[in-house]
Amino acid sequence: MCAPHGRKDAAGESEHRPPEPTVPGARGRTAAPTRGDRPDGDPDDLTGSPAADGRDRSDWRDRPDRRDRPDGRDGDDGHDLLRAAAAFLTLHHTEERLGDPARRITAAHAEIAETGTYRHTTEELVFGARVAWRNANRCIGRLYWHSLCVRDRRDVRDAKDVAEASADHLREATRDGRIRALITVFAPDAPGRPGPRIWNEQLIRYAGYAHPGGGVTGDPRNTGLTALARRLGWPGGPGSPFDVLPLIVQNAGDRPRWFTLPEDAVLEVALTHPEYPWWRSLGLRWHAVPALAGMCLEIGGICYPAAPFNGWYMGTEIGARNLADADRYDLLPHLADRLGLDTRSDRSLWKDRALVELNRSVLHSFDRAGVTVTDHHTESLRFLTHLDREEHKGRRVGADWSWIVPPISGSATPVFHRTYETVERHPAYVHHPEALARARGEIDEILV
């Protein structure tokens, strides 16, 4: 559960290297630099989550024969749903010490027999969302999984209402920079009545404007979704590298619709550097809240296709991936030139040096602005603490080494020097192939 949700302003309907040496600023709310202490607290709860840094998180659930059915389930799923419900309810009753789950399982099975689905209690929803985070093998920031705040919006299906509640999610998660771990759960899939879908990979994404002759202004990862938004009627932003995309939301039976995020829902941090005054003139920035929106929350056989959730950033997600990857903003060559590095050969390690300075910039800027961010050394230690706690409770921890180890200075962190089990558990946050295609703007369909 969660503190009372914030004010609701109607969301009006309506992300290669930058083409220029300088990168213009973007619309939206920008955190003002402060010299106060950086807000401390929980680590980046969903740090390292796949959608946050752009890597594909396909797993066994993404097998080619899976279909995005109206009820969100596979072929002979009647017995599968009964088994999944019983397994989840038993887990809930066991961990929360609620006694014998037999009566609750019987009630859920009766509801499934009558309606083809069942409804989680509020307590079950909160438990399921938190345990799904605990089970996220590719997330380094799971130490404080039990602190996830859950907003129950299962009564919300309409696209406009989903967009408004998503803007509220961002306001409540942001808290003027003291980022809160938060999930908002919208209506689930049910037989003959699919829940709403948010097409954006994250609630906040920067547009990618593809040029006819080649090249991209903005984030190349989002060229497909940007083109789709334009086809739906979005006029586009000012044309900067950091134009915030509208939310694209779809409810059953309708075409997707676009909604502009209110400026007060989008906190952005202008990037500066602790040593180079010229860094500010680059016009770099990034948004404060990494709210993943294209994943399905699966609890006890029930799929919640629209369940945006966030932790806060680990600096490397921005500085070593989003702004540095060659297929994203590809800033390393330009920064190396400005830093006066010898780029004639990779043996000069110019990429490494530019990468470190870019990551210094991210941490420095977020700290000065009073916006929660964590670093990869701290988060690695916290992850080992999480492993110790879970093992002490008799719970095996699944983890994917290639995702847990940070994208820079991996061997300098303790998570590098060990192996992990890749055991899969439920509840879980799942990326279905259809959701990935939607986020790339590759399909234009109506849910029926």
C-alpha positions, 0 to 999 in steps of 0.5 A, spaced: 500 500 500 502 507 499 501 514 502 495 518 499 496 519 492 498 526 490 494 531 486 491 529 479 492 534 473 489 532 467 494 529 462 492 533 456 491 528 450 492 531 444 530 517 445 546 516 435 550 521 437 547 528 437 547 532 430 550 538 433 556 539 438 552 542 443 545 538 446 540 543 447 536 543 453 529 540 453 522 542 456 520 540 463 521 541 470 529 541 471 531 540 478 535 546 481 542 545 484 542 545 491 548 544 496 545 540 501 546 533 503 544 528 498 537 525 500 540 518 503 535 512 504 533 505 500 538 503 494 536 503 487 530 498 488 530 496 481 537 498 478 539 494 473 532 492 471 533 490 463 528 495 461 532 501 464 538 500 460 535 497 454 538 490 454 533 485 451 530 481 457 527 475 453 526 469 457 522 462 457 516 466 457 517 469 451 517 463 447 515 464 440 508 460 441 506 465 446 500 469 444 498 476 447 491 473 448 485 477 450 485 473 457 493 474 457 494 466 458 496 461 454 493 455 451 490 450 456 491 455 461 485 453 466 489 448 470 495 452 469 491 458 473 488 453 478 496 451 480 499 458 479 493 460 484 494 455 489 502 456 489 501 463 490 496 463 495 500 458 499 506 462 499 503 468 501 500 464 507 506 461 509 511 467 509 506 472 512 504 467 517 496 467 515 495 460 517 492 454 513 491 457 506 486 451 504 480 456 505 482 461 501 485 456 495 478 453 495 475 460 494 479 462 489 478 455 485 471 456 486 471 464 483 475 461 477 470 455 475 465 461 475 468 467 472 475 464 469 479 468 473 480 470 480 481 477 484 487 478 489 485 481 495 489 488 497 494 484 501 495 479 496 497 484 491 502 488 495 505 481 497 505 479 490 508 486 487 514 486 492 516 478 491 516 479 484 521 485 485 525 480 490 525 475 484 527 479 479 534 476 477 537 481 473 536 487 478 542 488 483 537 493 487 533 488 491 535 489 498 529 493 500 524 489 496 519 489 502 519 497 502 516 497 495 509 502 495 503 499 491 498 503 489 492 499 487 488 502 481 485 495 478 479 499 477 482 503 472 481 501 465 480 507 460 486 510 457 485 517 459 484 515 466 491 510 466 495 516 463 492 521 468 494 516 474 501 515 471 502 522 471 500 522 478 505 516 479 511 520 477 509 526 482 508 521 488 515 517 486 519 524 485 517 527 491 522 533 489 528 529 488 527 524 494 525 518 489 520 513 492 520 506 490 513 505 487 508 501 483 501 503 480 497 496 478 492 497 473 486 493 471 488 485 470 487 481 464 480 477 464 477 472 460 474 476 454 476 483 457 484 485 456 487 490 461 490 496 458 496 497 455 502 502 456 506 502 449 512 506 452 517 502 455 518 507 461 513 512 463 518 518 461 522 516 454 526 521 450 523 522 442 528 519 437 527 523 430 529 519 424 532 524 419 531 521 411 538 521 409 540 518 416 542 520 423 537 521 429 536 527 433 534 524 440 534 517 442 535 512 437 532 507 441 525 510 441 525 512 433 519 507 432 515 509 438 516 516 436 514 515 429 508 511 431 506 517 436 506 522 430 502 517 426 497 517 432 497 525 431 502 527 436 505 534 433 512 532 436 516 537 440 521 542 439 526 537 436 531 537 441 535 531 443 531 531 449 523 531 447 519 527 452 515 523 448 507 522 450 504 516 453 501 512 448 495 508 452 490 503 449 484 500 452 480 494 449 477 495 443 480 501 441 486 504 438 492 507 442 491 514 444 497 519 446 497 523 452 502 529 453 505 528 460 504 534 464 511 538 465 510 538 473 510 530 473 517 530 469 523 532 473 529 532 469 537 533 472 541 538 468 548 535 467 554 539 469 561 536 471 565 537 478 571 540 474 570 542 467 565 548 467 564 547 459 560 541 461 554 545 462 554 548 455 553 541 452 546 541 454 545 534 457 540 532 461 536 526 464 530 524 467 530 523 475 525 517 475 526 510 471 519 508 471 518 501 467 511 501 464 512 495 458 512 489 463 507 485 465 506 483 473 504 476 473 501 474 480 498 467 481 497 466 474 494 473 473 497 478 468 497 485 470 499 488 463 499 495 465 503 496 472 508 501 471 514 501 477 520 505 479 526 505 483 531 510 482 537 510 478 544 507 479 548 512 475 551 507 470 544 506 467 545 513 465 552 515 464 555 508 461 549 506 457 543 511 455 548 516 454 554 512 452 552 506 448 553 507 440 546 505 439 543 510 444 546 517 444 553 515 443 557 521 447 564 518 448 567 520 441 564 528 442 566 528 450 573 525 448 574 531 443 572 536 448 577 532 453 583 533 449 584 525 449 588 521 443 582 518 439 587 515 434 587 508 437 583 504 442 589 503 446 590 510 449 583 508 453 580 514 451 573 511 451 574 508 458 577 515 460 571 519 457 566 514 460 568 515 467 568 522 466 561 522 464 559 517 470 562 522 474 558 528 471 551 524 472 553 522 480 555 530 481 549 533 478 544 528 481 547 530 488 547 537 487 540 537 485 538 533 491 535 527 486 536 520 489 541 516 485 546 510 487 553 508 485 555 501 482 560 500 488 555 502 493 549 498 490 554 492 489 555 491 497 548 492 498 546 486 493 551 482 497 547 484 503 541 482 500 544 475 498 546 474 506 539 476 508 535 471 503 540 465 505 539 466 512 531 466 511 532 459 507 530 463 500 535 461 494 536 467 490 536 467 483 541 472 479 544 473 472 551 475 473 551 478 466 546 483 469 548 484 476 555 486 474 556 493 473 557 496 466 563 499 468 569 497 473 566 490 474 572 487 477 572 492 482 566 491 485 565 484 489 559 482 485 564 480 480 568 475 483 562 470 484 557 466 481 549 466 481 544 461 480 539 463 475 533 460 478 526 463 475 521 464 481 514 467 481 511 472 482 515 476 476 515 482 472 515 479 465 517 482 458 512 479 453 514 479 445 508 483 444 510 488 449 517 489 446 514 490 439 509 495 441 515 499 445 518 499 438 512 502 434 513 495 430 505 494 431 499 498 430 493 493 433 487 493 436 485 489 443 479 485 442 
